[in-house]
Amino acid sequence: MKILGFIILLFTITTYSKSNIEMNIENFKLDNGLNVYLSKNSESPTVAITLYYKVGSINELKNKTGFAHLFEHMMFQGTRNVEKTEHFALLQKVGGKANAFTTKEYTAYYDIVTANQLELALWLEADRMENLSVNYPNFKNQLEVVKEEMRMRYLNSPYGNLVKTLDRNAHKLWNYQHSVIGSMKDLDSSGVEYAKSFFKKYYNPNNAVLTIVGDINKDDAKKLVKKYFANIKNQSTNYSLKNKKGKKGKKLTTIEDKLAKFPAIGIAYQAPSKTNLKEYFAMKMLETILFNNDSSRLYRLLIKDKELAVSIYGGINNLKSDNLFYIFSMVKKGNVKKVRNLIFKEIKNIKKKGITEVELKKAKLSFKTEFIFHLESNISKALMIGEFSALYGSPDEIKNLLSIIDSITVKDVKTIANKYMKKEFLTEVDVKLAK
Amino acid sequence: MKKFILLIMSLILMNSCGMLGTTTKPLKKSYLTVEVDIPDRGMAISELNKEAISILSKTNLSKPVNFEYKKFSGNDIIIFKNSENANINPIKIEGSANGYKAKYLITHTGVQLSKLKGNKLVKIIAKGNSLSSAIETGIKNILQKELKESQVINISGKLNIVNIFNVNYGVKDITVDFSIAYTFKNNGNLTAADRANFYAEVGITEYYKKHTGKAYSMAEKGINTYKKCDKCLYLKGILNLRDKNYDRAIYNLEKAYEYNKDNIYYCQKLQKAYTEIYELINTSTEQGKKYKKEVQAKAFAIAAYIGRHFNPDGSVYIKHKPPFSSKTLKFNLPNVKNTNLKNGLLISELVKNELPLFNITIGFNFGSVDNPKGKMGMIDSIFDLLKEGVEGKSSKEIANFIDDNGLSLSTGVTNDYSTITCSSLTENADKCIELLDLLVKKASFPNGEYKKYMKKRVEYYHANTANASYLANKLLYRLVFGKHNYGYYDATLKTLSNIKLDDIKAFYKDYFNPKNAYIVISGKYSKEVLNNIKSKFNDWNLGKIIEKTAKTTIKPLKENRQLIYVIDRPSSKQVVISYGQTAPSYSSKNTLALYMGNLILGGSASSRLFMRLREKESLTYGAYSNISAKREAGLFKAGLSVRNEVVGKAVSSLLDELKKFKEKGIIKKELSDKKGLENGAFAMKLQGFGYISMLIKSKMFKLPKNYFENYLSNLSKLTVKDINNAVKNIITPNKGIIVIVGDSKSFISQLKSFGQVVVLDENLKVKK
């Protein structure tokens, strides 16, 4: 029950392998439109299930920001058959786990169980898709819980406002400008009736993707999916999203942070999305070459050699539209200007001279290794399949990542840097310390 | 003027009541049959809402209700108890719901009746508006019949089914709690609350006799005697409800509930009032509209809540049961092959052939507790500095070596042991081995890198202090463990300044050797890779064994010490509350019992703390506890983050849960649920490379042979008693300390009832 933060987003489905990794995915669709993927992995006696609903904060109305995430909490508040919070308790009773997260573009629920309890997990997911019970006391309870989450993650944490401000100014569309956690005022303005209509509108089989990965018998799993999901009726068919153009944000904003101990820099460039995988992964290479490894250019320069910054990190986000490439740095006092200049100098350098073959080789190997480690775990494989299918209609592209990444050249990376890392695509936020 | 004594005895049947005196008048055994009529929709809904109905659809009281008549301190007391505790057995019941009516009839089987005939049964059929009230009435009738010659002038009672375990899943343990109130004509003193309660009892009797005027005047009399008389307010509320005066009904019932939140009837009647308002809003718009928005919202919400119990045609919705698998999960622990090198170094192999991955981990038998006095932070600095230079390679060359080969290097320093891990694709396994070989044998600790690193540590320290939880932990560890090294949550500026390059080099030279190390390799790899490891580490020079004797004793906290410490962080927008106390070390025989006890208290999102503080009281995003058993001691911690306005309430609820945990312990269902959780969690840990860390820990803590092989069977043997005994002696709020971090002026007044509070600044200096 969390908001998937920026950093975690960076690590999903970003790598590939030239090795012959068999994804071993079987796909079928129920008559009600539920898209189902099965993948067998008998390494350990466990199964991971993910259920992606194609609704995130981009679907929210102007005075209802934060609602998609609040609603994610409501999905744990009971159904006609399951009491409040019993979803957790029933799974835990047999050693299972469950959680969920909301992003700008989707809401994902997952359950991890021992192989013999697959039916229980499917029953629970189907039950809440069909029979969710929304009532006032539970709604009020979760409203307060989400407000506490907002305080904990954003209001009471240093730099809690940085990504929020950067997103508001850098995204072109209103739908992407507001944060997933939303505003307290908007949350307060929602209610039980709205929650019910939201459920009807988005939580339907034809707007969801179910993935099962683990120690399963595919035929048995298929039967169970049909048994529990096939009779769920759709209450909506229209999921068209109205993208609204957002208010143009400031190119450079300075915010004061009373909790931070070091000033910080936030930089965002407009970036390609995964609808163009070649461009997306060329940009992804750039992220590793700039700062994600110990031998990366900006890490060596700012942290190790010149000792001007405390940290440097970032990378390309994972959005289907209006995507961004971020750079963040916590800077030693008095060095903000120097650090910013050095970051831009390095970007200019890459735009002019490009990267080396050695750097690209390292970045590719880093992705390859990370990708195969992802496949090691049932849940990360299920999340990978679910996300690709929810955003791009199918996980087929996962197979193609191999050749796409392999085909990226040093020239591609230079080209992508020149295409996107331009002044007109740049937004900056400075965090200064409170006096 | 007559004086009355009212005695209210609440007996949980599991317990005996040792303070009672001798029996003076044994009574005949009686037998009770209960009929329940549910006259209107509200009540039907209310009844159907109760879990009790679902269990009672399968069960019945199998034995007669026995009671004894005793004398205690000059007053007469009657104790009721079910002759055998928790033995409610399945029996026939007929239930149906028809429109707005539902009827439940509970009878015994013929076999049981014949067994009971010899006991000269007094069979009483009682009716009531609810199952509980019918049983109450039955009990009252028995009493009236048996005690008609006595001096009892009023008897009232209530029955609550307080615990129903695993209703849906076939387990039928039930605890029944009888609370009986009865009045005698003996001499004694009566408080205002007692007198008011008595008026309410009389009034309720009148209400059932449909003497509403008399009932109302008794309720009024009661409230005039004692304005917080919950029963009187309840009586007024149900009379208002009967008169369809919903505003007054809600007012009185909410007040009753406010003064006694344990009484489920108050809640149910309140729900009934709102349900009727909901119907009014839908059918009579003018009348419905007059209610305030808040009342309307509640009415809608409650209607929505109970709506799930009915189908659209008005028939009762039958809940589906979760499809638990009865199949036992069979799995084996991964095969581990051990090899001892000539220098004594143990290598464990965990072969996995699914994916082309490789992992090598070296565990070292020293952790932060082994830092020299005043040099906390030294050992983790050593691990961080390993990759900043080895013989023949600079920091930059090592970084390039790691990235050129797609290696992933990580280190971890716990209180008691440390690890260094390299993972890679199988094709680069030899590079991982080469890297670790260099780092653990040939680190050079260049002076320039050391200086840079120490500066960076200071920066990290400052960055961390921006985090409220970090500040809370820093103080809490110090208060709980005092001057022992466990008392350092992290290094401090002072201890960092004490760490000299020579200290680092000397420790590395002395202790990074096979005598203190253990290697685990895992993944898909060839024989050549194994041979490479063997040949590399065979010539690892021996050195000193780390001494594992405690250097500082942990002094127990004083009984009358300060309970609450506040760190003032004026910019805070939320308050971090953290409770801590010492717990047993890893070698304690209670480790497993305490671990499981903690799972029940606060170890998961279905534990008590989470359920109460988040799901019930809406105070926090998450409330958890955790128990970590270390080599020389353990730490029990609980905590949550809350908004400024509810700090006092949160501390009070947290302490209350700890107190209940200590005093009342756990129950069987909680243990069986969490055993299920741990069984599954154990299977999950085996996924991926999870077993490596388990092997390392078992070696470092010298766990018994076959510890993991026997883990699940030891878990299954654990009893409620084992946990309650462990918890009782160890986890106690009397031994704990609370650290609160936030904007102190916004909540300090809420802490008055907890005694004196010490306020410190962010540098942990006491504020004047």
Chai-1 contact restraints between the chains, C-beta under 6 A:
chainA,res_idxA,chainB,res_idxB,connection_type,confidence,min_distance_angstrom,max_distance_angstrom,comment,restraint_id
A,S19,B,P356,contact,1.0,0.0,6.0,A-B,restraint_1
A,E43,B,E354,contact,1.0,0.0,6.0,A-B,restraint_2
A,S44,B,L686,contact,1.0,0.0,6.0,A-B,restraint_3
A,S44,B,Q687,contact,1.0,0.0,6.0,A-B,restraint_4
A,P45,B,L329,contact,1.0,0.0,6.0,A-B,restraint_5
A,P45,B,F331,contact,1.0,0.0,6.0,A-B,restraint_6
A,P45,B,A683,contact,1.0,0.0,6.0,A-B,restraint_7
A,T46,B,M684,contact,1.0,0.0,6.0,A-B,restraint_8
A,T46,B,Q687,contact,1.0,0.0,6.0,A-B,restraint_9
A,R80,B,R308,contact,1.0,0.0,6.0,A-B,restraint_10
A,R80,B,Y317,contact,1.0,0.0,6.0,A-B,restraint_11
A,N81,B,K319,contact,1.0,0.0,6.0,A-B,restraint_12
A,N81,B,H320,contact,1.0,0.0,6.0,A-B,restraint_13
A,T85,B,E615,contact,1.0,0.0,6.0,A-B,restraint_14
A,F88,B,A605,contact,1.0,0.0,6.0,A-B,restraint_15
A,F88,B,S606,contact,1.0,0.0,6.0,A-B,restraint_16
A,A89,B,S606,contact,1.0,0.0,6.0,A-B,restraint_17
A,L90,B,P322,contact,1.0,0.0,6.0,A-B,restraint_18
A,Q92,B,S604,contact,1.0,0.0,6.0,A-B,restraint_19
A,Q92,B,S606,contact,1.0,0.0,6.0,A-B,restraint_20
A,Q92,B,L677,contact,1.0,0.0,6.0,A-B,restraint_21
A,K93,B,D673,contact,1.0,0.0,6.0,A-B,restraint_22
A,K93,B,G676,contact,1.0,0.0,6.0,A-B,restraint_23
A,V94,B,G676,contact,1.0,0.0,6.0,A-B,restraint_24
A,V94,B,G680,contact,1.0,0.0,6.0,A-B,restraint_25
A,G95,B,G676,contact,1.0,0.0,6.0,A-B,restraint_26
A,G95,B,L677,contact,1.0,0.0,6.0,A-B,restraint_27
A,G95,B,N679,contact,1.0,0.0,6.0,A-B,restraint_28
A,G95,B,G680,contact,1.0,0.0,6.0,A-B,restraint_29
A,G95,B,A681,contact,1.0,0.0,6.0,A-B,restraint_30
A,G96,B,G680,contact,1.0,0.0,6.0,A-B,restraint_31
A,T114,B,L329,contact,1.0,0.0,6.0,A-B,restraint_32
A,T114,B,G680,contact,1.0,0.0,6.0,A-B,restraint_33
A,T114,B,A683,contact,1.0,0.0,6.0,A-B,restraint_34
A,N116,B,S325,contact,1.0,0.0,6.0,A-B,restraint_35
A,N116,B,K327,contact,1.0,0.0,6.0,A-B,restraint_36
A,N116,B,L329,contact,1.0,0.0,6.0,A-B,restraint_37
A,Q117,B,S325,contact,1.0,0.0,6.0,A-B,restraint_38
A,E119,B,P323,contact,1.0,0.0,6.0,A-B,restraint_39
A,L120,B,P322,contact,1.0,0.0,6.0,A-B,restraint_40
A,L120,B,P323,contact,1.0,0.0,6.0,A-B,restraint_41
A,L120,B,F324,contact,1.0,0.0,6.0,A-B,restraint_42
A,W123,B,P323,contact,1.0,0.0,6.0,A-B,restraint_43
A,S133,B,R308,contact,1.0,0.0,6.0,A-B,restraint_44
A,N135,B,A301,contact,1.0,0.0,6.0,A-B,restraint_45
A,N135,B,A304,contact,1.0,0.0,6.0,A-B,restraint_46
A,N135,B,Y305,contact,1.0,0.0,6.0,A-B,restraint_47
A,Y136,B,A301,contact,1.0,0.0,6.0,A-B,restraint_48
A,N141,B,S618,contact,1.0,0.0,6.0,A-B,restraint_49
A,E144,B,S618,contact,1.0,0.0,6.0,A-B,restraint_50
A,V145,B,R614,contact,1.0,0.0,6.0,A-B,restraint_51
A,V145,B,Y621,contact,1.0,0.0,6.0,A-B,restraint_52
A,E148,B,T620,contact,1.0,0.0,6.0,A-B,restraint_53
A,E148,B,Y621,contact,1.0,0.0,6.0,A-B,restraint_54
A,E149,B,Y621,contact,1.0,0.0,6.0,A-B,restraint_55
A,R151,B,K573,contact,1.0,0.0,6.0,A-B,restraint_56
A,R151,B,Q574,contact,1.0,0.0,6.0,A-B,restraint_57
A,M152,B,Q574,contact,1.0,0.0,6.0,A-B,restraint_58
A,M152,B,Y621,contact,1.0,0.0,6.0,A-B,restraint_59
A,M152,B,S641,contact,1.0,0.0,6.0,A-B,restraint_60
A,L155,B,K573,contact,1.0,0.0,6.0,A-B,restraint_61
A,N156,B,S572,contact,1.0,0.0,6.0,A-B,restraint_62
A,N156,B,K573,contact,1.0,0.0,6.0,A-B,restraint_63
A,N156,B,Q574,contact,1.0,0.0,6.0,A-B,restraint_64
A,P158,B,A466,contact,1.0,0.0,6.0,A-B,restraint_65
A,V192,B,A301,contact,1.0,0.0,6.0,A-B,restraint_66
A,K258,B,S571,contact,1.0,0.0,6.0,A-B,restraint_67
A,L259,B,A466,contact,1.0,0.0,6.0,A-B,restraint_68
A,L259,B,S571,contact,1.0,0.0,6.0,A-B,restraint_69
A,A260,B,A466,contact,1.0,0.0,6.0,A-B,restraint_70
A,K261,B,H462,contact,1.0,0.0,6.0,A-B,restraint_71
A,K261,B,A463,contact,1.0,0.0,6.0,A-B,restraint_72
A,K261,B,A466,contact,1.0,0.0,6.0,A-B,restraint_73
A,N293,B,D403,contact,1.0,0.0,6.0,A-B,restraint_74
A,D294,B,A399,contact,1.0,0.0,6.0,A-B,restraint_75
A,S295,B,A399,contact,1.0,0.0,6.0,A-B,restraint_76
A,S295,B,N400,contact,1.0,0.0,6.0,A-B,restraint_77
A,S295,B,D403,contact,1.0,0.0,6.0,A-B,restraint_78
A,V310,B,E459,contact,1.0,0.0,6.0,A-B,restraint_79
A,K362,B,D403,contact,1.0,0.0,6.0,A-B,restraint_80
A,K362,B,D404,contact,1.0,0.0,6.0,A-B,restraint_81
A,L365,B,G406,contact,1.0,0.0,6.0,A-B,restraint_82
A,S366,B,G406,contact,1.0,0.0,6.0,A-B,restraint_83
A,T369,B,G406,contact,1.0,0.0,6.0,A-B,restraint_84
A,T369,B,L425,contact,1.0,0.0,6.0,A-B,restraint_85
A,I372,B,L355,contact,1.0,0.0,6.0,A-B,restraint_86
A,E376,B,L355,contact,1.0,0.0,6.0,A-B,restraint_87
A,E376,B,G688,contact,1.0,0.0,6.0,A-B,restraint_88
A,S377,B,G688,contact,1.0,0.0,6.0,A-B,restraint_89
